[in-house]
Amino acid sequence: MRRSFYQFLMTLRNPESVEPEAEFANNAFRDQSFPKQEEDYEKLSEYLELNAGYLPAMTIFDEAYAKYKDTDRK
C-alpha cells in the first residue's frame, strides 16, 4: 500500500531541529486540517498555499514532495 504525503512527511519530524523540512513536518503534525490521506501534488500545494501560514516558502514543500516521490519509486 502506498503511503500518503503526510505519512512520509511525519518521517521528517524532529522537534529539536531548525531544518526547514523538519519544521514543516512539525507544523503539519499540529495542523488538524492537513489533508492526511492526500498524495496529489496539486491538491496538497493548493491546501498549503491557502492554509499553511506556518510554511515560509513553497520550495520547502516542493523539495519534500520530490523526496516523497523518490521514495515511492524505490
C-alpha positions as CSV (number, residue, x, y, z in Angstrom):
1,M,0.0,0.0,0.0
2,R,1.3,3.4,-1.0
3,R,1.7,5.9,1.9
4,S,0.3,9.4,1.8
5,F,2.5,12.5,1.6
6,Y,1.6,13.2,5.3
7,Q,2.8,9.8,6.3
8,F,6.1,10.5,4.5
9,L,6.3,14.0,6.0
10,M,6.0,12.6,9.5
11,T,9.2,10.7,9.0
12,L,10.9,14.1,8.7
13,R,9.7,15.3,12.1
14,N,12.3,16.4,14.6
15,P,11.1,18.8,17.3
16,E,14.7,19.8,18.1
17,S,15.7,20.6,14.5
18,V,15.7,24.0,12.8
19,E,15.9,22.5,9.4
20,P,13.1,23.8,7.1
21,E,11.7,20.3,6.3
22,A,11.7,19.3,9.9
23,E,9.9,22.5,10.9
24,F,7.4,21.9,8.1
25,A,6.8,18.4,9.3
26,N,6.5,19.5,12.9
27,N,3.9,22.2,12.0
28,A,2.0,19.9,9.7
29,F,1.7,17.5,12.6
30,R,0.0,20.2,14.6
31,D,-2.3,21.2,11.7
32,Q,-5.6,19.5,12.4
33,S,-6.9,20.2,8.9
34,F,-3.9,18.9,6.9
35,P,-5.1,16.5,4.2
36,K,-3.6,13.4,5.8
37,Q,-4.6,10.9,3.1
38,E,-3.6,13.0,0.1
39,E,-0.9,12.0,-2.4
40,D,-1.6,14.5,-5.2
41,Y,0.9,17.4,-5.6
42,E,-1.7,19.9,-6.9
43,K,-4.2,19.3,-4.1
44,L,-1.5,19.5,-1.5
45,S,0.0,22.6,-3.0
46,E,-3.3,24.3,-3.1
47,Y,-4.1,23.4,0.5
48,L,-0.7,24.7,1.7
49,E,-0.9,28.0,-0.3
50,L,-4.3,28.7,1.2
51,N,-4.0,27.4,4.7
52,A,-0.4,26.9,5.9
53,G,0.8,30.2,7.2
54,Y,3.5,28.2,9.0
55,L,5.2,27.3,5.7
56,P,7.6,30.3,4.9
57,A,8.3,29.2,1.3
58,M,6.6,26.7,-1.1
59,T,10.1,25.5,-2.2
60,I,10.2,23.6,1.2
61,F,7.1,21.7,0.2
62,D,8.4,21.2,-3.4
63,E,11.7,19.6,-2.1
64,A,9.9,17.4,0.4
65,Y,7.4,16.3,-2.2
66,A,10.3,15.4,-4.6
67,K,11.8,13.2,-1.9
68,Y,8.4,11.7,-1.3
69,K,8.1,10.8,-5.0
70,D,11.7,9.4,-5.0
71,T,10.9,7.1,-2.1
72,D,7.7,6.0,-3.9
73,R,9.8,4.8,-6.8
74,K,12.1,2.6,-4.7
